[in-house]
Amino acid sequence: MSLASTLGALALSVSAPEACAREIVVLGAGQDAGAPQIGNFGDNYPYLYPSSLGLIDRENDQRFLFDATPHITRQMAYLEEATRTDRTKPREPGLRLDGVFLTHAHIGHYLGLAYLGREAANTSGVPVYAMPRMAKFLRENGPWDQLVSARNIAITEIEEGSLTVISNEFGVFPITVPHRDEYSETVGFFISTPDKRALYVPDLDSWDEFAELNGETLEDLMSRVDYAFIDATFWDDSELKGRDMGAIPHPRVTGTMEQLADLPKSERAKVHFIHYNHTNPIRDPASAESKQVKARGFNVARRGMRMCLSD
């Protein structure tokens, strides 16, 4: 498919923006490798991009990414289509990326930074917001250190417990989550405006460990946000045939729904399950499991979903 036809297809799938000063756009909802995964040549539907959120700030004419995935090229094209308000005008040239927030150093969450380098976009000083270990990893390891030395990116270290203020209307607050931290810490993000707040936690080991680490339960988090994009890597413990699922510590969708079952419907509706593996049946909107999620009052994040944070 040509680039023109690809972007044309994207234009058809991105609805015209509502009167929304700041909004979140779901750019991908799959696990790091998306789908079809390498070697799974017969897996053609539904196609999954790795988890990433875009934030469009129309009031300040800015755009941000939460996680830079290996599918960043198409995800940025999708974000461009979502940003456009007048489709009779030609697309503006250039990347127009005002910042990237990274959750951690696993492949689906930061490899897209490579496309900001001289072999591709050759950007100039794109702000990359990262926790201290993540920032150190980028500065001291190739090819990421080349992005720093060539000034394609400008790293800004962020800290847990400290709000990163982007403007008077938009800020980001990182929270540490338990996960495999071989190269960096792992965080989720509160994405806040004066009107609404979203939570993005695509990867963690367990909500019980989170509560021990932070003194706050998942139920507590729900009371603080309007939208929650949370880890849904696996449906249940029987998903990966021939594998010891106990050795892969992600919250199961079934377990998370059970944990939140007693919350009011309005609270359950905040949940949007994201970062689902290619084996997870909720990747198919028509599956019995997807219908069960909806029947129990929850949601599955799908590429193209849009949530307004500021009217």
C-alpha positions as CSV (number, residue, x, y, z in Angstrom):
1,M,0.0,0.0,0.0
2,S,1.4,3.5,-0.9
3,L,1.9,6.2,1.7
4,A,-0.9,8.2,0.2
5,S,-3.4,5.3,0.3
6,T,-2.3,4.5,3.9
7,L,-2.9,8.0,5.0
8,G,-6.2,8.1,3.1
9,A,-7.3,5.0,5.0
10,L,-6.3,6.6,8.3
11,A,-8.3,9.7,7.4
12,L,-11.4,7.6,7.0
13,S,-10.8,5.9,10.4
14,V,-10.2,9.1,12.4
15,S,-13.4,10.9,13.2
16,A,-13.5,14.7,13.1
17,P,-12.4,16.2,16.4
18,E,-15.0,17.5,18.8
19,A,-14.7,20.9,20.5
20,C,-11.9,19.7,22.8
21,A,-8.9,21.8,23.9
22,R,-6.9,18.7,25.0
23,E,-7.7,15.1,24.2
24,I,-6.1,11.7,24.5
25,V,-5.9,9.5,21.4
26,V,-5.2,5.8,21.7
27,L,-2.5,5.1,19.2
28,G,-2.0,1.4,20.0
29,A,-3.3,-1.1,22.6
30,G,-1.1,-4.2,22.1
31,Q,1.8,-5.7,24.0
32,D,5.3,-4.6,23.0
33,A,5.6,-6.7,19.8
34,G,2.0,-5.9,18.6
35,A,0.4,-8.4,16.2
36,P,1.0,-10.3,14.1
37,Q,4.1,-11.1,16.1
38,I,7.3,-12.2,14.3
39,G,6.9,-15.7,13.0
40,N,3.1,-15.7,13.2
41,F,2.6,-15.3,9.5
42,G,-1.0,-16.6,9.6
43,D,-2.1,-14.1,12.2
44,N,-3.8,-11.4,10.1
45,Y,-6.6,-10.0,12.3
46,P,-7.1,-7.8,14.2
47,Y,-3.8,-6.0,13.6
48,L,-2.3,-4.6,16.8
49,Y,0.0,-1.6,17.3
50,P,1.9,-1.6,20.6
51,S,0.5,0.5,23.4
52,S,0.9,4.2,23.1
53,L,-1.2,7.3,23.9
54,G,-1.1,10.6,22.1
55,L,-2.1,13.9,23.7
56,I,-3.3,16.8,21.5
57,D,-3.2,20.2,23.1
58,R,-5.1,22.4,20.6
59,E,-5.0,25.4,22.7
60,N,-1.2,25.5,22.7
61,D,-0.8,23.7,19.4
62,Q,1.2,20.9,20.9
63,R,1.3,17.1,20.6
64,F,2.9,14.5,23.0
65,L,3.5,10.8,23.0
66,F,3.3,8.4,25.9
67,D,5.7,5.7,25.0
68,A,7.6,5.5,21.7
69,T,6.9,2.2,20.1
70,P,8.5,0.4,17.1
71,H,5.3,1.4,15.2
72,I,5.9,5.1,15.8
73,T,5.8,6.0,12.1
74,R,2.2,4.9,11.6
75,Q,1.2,6.1,15.0
76,M,2.5,9.6,14.3
77,A,0.6,9.5,11.0
78,Y,-2.5,8.6,12.9
79,L,-1.9,11.4,15.4
80,E,-1.5,13.8,12.6
81,E,-4.9,12.8,11.2
82,A,-6.5,13.2,14.6
83,T,-5.0,16.6,15.0
84,R,-6.4,18.1,11.8
85,T,-9.5,20.2,12.1
86,D,-9.8,21.3,8.5
87,R,-9.3,18.5,6.1
88,T,-9.6,20.8,3.0
89,K,-6.1,22.1,3.9
90,P,-3.0,20.2,3.1
91,R,-1.2,18.4,5.9
92,E,1.5,20.4,7.6
93,P,5.1,19.1,6.9
94,G,7.3,17.8,9.6
95,L,6.9,15.6,12.7
96,R,5.4,18.2,15.0
97,L,6.2,16.3,18.2
98,D,6.6,18.4,21.4
99,G,7.6,15.7,23.8
100,V,7.7,12.0,24.6
101,F,7.1,10.5,28.0
102,L,8.7,7.0,28.6
103,T,7.4,4.4,31.0
104,H,10.4,2.1,30.9
105,A,13.1,0.4,28.8
106,H,11.3,-2.6,27.3
107,I,11.1,-2.8,23.5
108,G,7.5,-1.7,22.9
109,H,7.9,1.4,25.0
110,Y,11.1,3.2,23.8
111,L,12.5,1.7,20.5
112,G,10.6,4.3,18.5
113,L,13.0,6.9,19.7
114,A,15.4,5.5,17.0
115,Y,13.2,7.0,14.3
116,L,14.0,10.5,15.6
117,G,17.7,10.1,14.6
118,R,19.6,11.2,11.5
119,E,18.6,8.0,9.6
120,A,14.9,9.0,9.8
121,A,13.3,12.2,11.1
122,N,16.6,13.9,12.2
123,T,14.7,15.9,14.8
124,S,16.1,18.8,16.8
125,G,15.8,18.7,20.5
126,V,12.6,16.8,21.0
127,P,12.0,16.7,24.7
128,V,12.1,13.2,26.1
129,Y,10.8,12.9,29.7
130,A,12.3,10.0,31.6
131,M,13.0,8.8,35.1
132,P,16.7,8.9,36.3
133,R,17.7,5.3,35.4
134,M,15.9,5.5,32.1
135,A,17.6,8.8,31.3
136,K,21.0,7.3,32.3
137,F,20.4,4.3,30.1
138,L,19.7,6.5,27.1
139,R,22.7,8.7,27.7
140,E,25.2,5.9,28.2
141,N,24.1,3.2,25.6
142,G,24.1,3.2,21.9
143,P,22.3,3.9,19.7
144,W,20.4,6.2,22.1
145,D,23.5,8.1,23.2
146,Q,23.9,9.2,19.6
147,L,20.4,10.8,19.7
148,V,21.6,12.8,22.7
149,S,25.0,13.8,21.3
150,A,23.4,14.8,17.9
151,R,20.8,16.7,19.9
152,N,18.0,14.9,18.2
153,I,16.5,14.6,21.6
154,A,16.8,16.6,24.8
155,I,16.3,14.5,27.9
156,T,14.5,15.9,30.9
157,E,14.7,13.8,34.1
158,I,11.4,13.5,35.9
159,E,10.9,12.3,39.5
160,E,8.3,10.3,41.3
161,G,6.2,12.6,43.4
162,S,6.9,15.6,41.3
163,L,4.5,17.1,38.7
164,T,6.1,17.9,35.3
165,V,4.3,21.1,34.3
166,I,3.9,21.5,30.6
167,S,1.6,24.5,30.7
168,N,-1.0,26.1,33.0
169,E,-3.5,23.5,31.6
170,F,-1.5,20.3,31.4
171,G,0.9,18.4,33.6
172,V,2.2,14.8,34.0
173,F,2.9,13.0,37.3
174,P,4.9,9.7,37.3
175,I,4.2,6.9,39.7
176,T,6.5,3.9,40.3
177,V,5.1,0.5,39.5
178,P,6.5,-2.9,40.2
179,H,7.9,-4.6,37.0
180,R,11.0,-6.1,35.6
181,D,13.6,-3.3,35.8
182,E,16.6,-4.6,34.1
183,Y,17.6,-1.3,32.5
184,S,15.3,1.3,34.0
185,E,12.7,1.9,36.6
186,T,9.1,1.4,35.5
187,V,6.4,4.1,35.9
188,G,2.9,4.9,35.0
189,F,1.6,8.4,34.5
190,F,-1.2,10.6,35.7
191,I,-2.0,12.9,32.8
192,S,-3.8,16.0,34.3
193,T,-5.7,19.1,33.3
194,P,-7.8,21.3,35.5
195,D,-10.9,19.5,34.2
196,K,-10.0,15.8,34.0
197,R,-7.2,13.3,34.7
198,A,-6.2,10.1,33.0
199,L,-4.0,7.2,34.3
200,Y,-1.6,5.3,32.0
201,V,-0.1,2.1,33.4
202,P,0.5,-0.3,30.5
203,D,2.9,-2.6,32.3
204,L,3.2,-3.9,35.9
205,D,3.6,-7.2,37.8
206,S,0.7,-7.0,40.2
207,W,-1.7,-4.6,41.8
208,D,-1.0,-6.1,45.2
209,E,2.7,-5.3,44.8
210,F,1.7,-1.9,43.7
211,A,-0.3,-1.3,46.8
212,E,2.6,-2.5,49.0
213,L,5.0,-0.2,47.1
214,N,2.8,2.9,47.0
215,G,0.3,2.5,49.9
216,E,-2.5,2.9,47.4
217,T,-4.8,0.3,45.9
218,L,-6.2,0.1,42.4
219,E,-9.5,1.0,43.8
220,D,-7.9,4.2,45.3
221,L,-6.5,5.0,41.9
222,M,-9.9,4.8,40.3
223,S,-11.3,7.4,42.6
224,R,-8.6,9.9,41.4
225,V,-9.1,9.6,37.7
226,D,-11.6,9.9,34.9
227,Y,-10.0,7.4,32.6
228,A,-7.7,4.5,33.4
229,F,-5.6,2.7,30.8
230,I,-4.3,-0.3,32.7
231,D,-2.3,-3.5,32.0
232,A,-4.3,-6.2,30.3
233,T,-1.5,-8.3,28.9
234,F,-3.2,-11.7,29.6
235,W,-6.8,-12.7,29.9
236,D,-6.3,-15.6,32.4
237,D,-3.8,-18.2,33.6
238,S,-4.6,-20.6,30.8
239,E,-3.7,-18.3,27.9
240,L,-0.2,-19.5,27.0
241,K,-0.3,-23.2,26.3
242,G,2.8,-25.0,27.5
243,R,4.0,-22.0,29.5
244,D,4.1,-21.6,33.3
245,M,2.0,-18.5,33.5
246,G,3.0,-18.1,37.1
247,A,6.4,-17.0,35.9
248,I,4.9,-14.1,33.9
249,P,3.5,-11.8,36.5
250,H,1.0,-9.5,34.9
251,P,-2.5,-8.8,36.3
252,R,-5.0,-11.0,34.4
253,V,-8.0,-9.2,33.0
254,T,-10.3,-11.6,34.8
255,G,-8.5,-10.9,38.1
256,T,-8.7,-7.1,37.7
257,M,-12.4,-7.2,36.8
258,E,-13.0,-9.4,39.9
259,Q,-11.0,-7.0,42.1
260,L,-13.1,-4.0,40.9
261,A,-16.4,-5.8,40.7
262,D,-17.9,-4.1,43.7
263,L,-17.2,-0.6,42.5
264,P,-20.1,1.4,41.2
265,K,-20.7,1.2,37.5
266,S,-19.4,4.7,37.0
267,E,-16.1,3.7,38.5
268,R,-15.8,0.5,36.5
269,A,-16.5,2.4,33.3
270,K,-13.3,4.4,33.8
271,V,-11.2,1.3,33.0
272,H,-9.8,0.8,29.5
273,F,-7.8,-2.4,29.3
274,I,-4.6,-1.8,27.3
275,H,-1.3,-3.6,26.4
276,Y,-3.0,-6.9,25.6
277,N,-0.9,-9.7,24.2
278,H,-1.5,-11.1,20.7
279,T,-2.9,-14.3,22.4
280,N,-5.4,-12.3,24.5
281,P,-8.9,-12.9,23.1
282,I,-10.0,-9.3,23.9
283,R,-8.0,-8.2,20.9
284,D,-11.0,-9.3,18.9
285,P,-13.9,-6.9,19.5
286,A,-16.3,-9.7,18.6
287,S,-15.0,-12.3,21.0
288,A,-17.0,-13.6,23.9
289,E,-14.3,-12.2,26.3
290,S,-14.6,-8.7,24.8
291,K,-18.4,-8.9,25.3
292,Q,-17.8,-10.1,28.9
293,V,-15.6,-7.1,29.6
294,K,-18.4,-4.8,28.3
295,A,-21.1,-6.6,30.2
296,R,-19.3,-6.3,33.4
297,G,-19.0,-2.5,33.0
298,F,-15.4,-2.2,31.8
299,N,-13.9,-1.2,28.4
300,V,-11.1,-2.4,26.1
301,A,-8.9,0.3,24.7
302,R,-8.9,0.3,20.9
303,R,-6.7,2.2,18.5
304,G,-8.5,5.4,17.5
305,M,-10.4,5.9,20.8
306,R,-10.5,9.6,21.9
307,M,-11.1,11.0,25.3
308,C,-11.5,14.7,26.0
309,L,-9.5,16.1,29.0
310,S,-10.4,19.8,28.5
311,D,-13.5,21.2,27.0
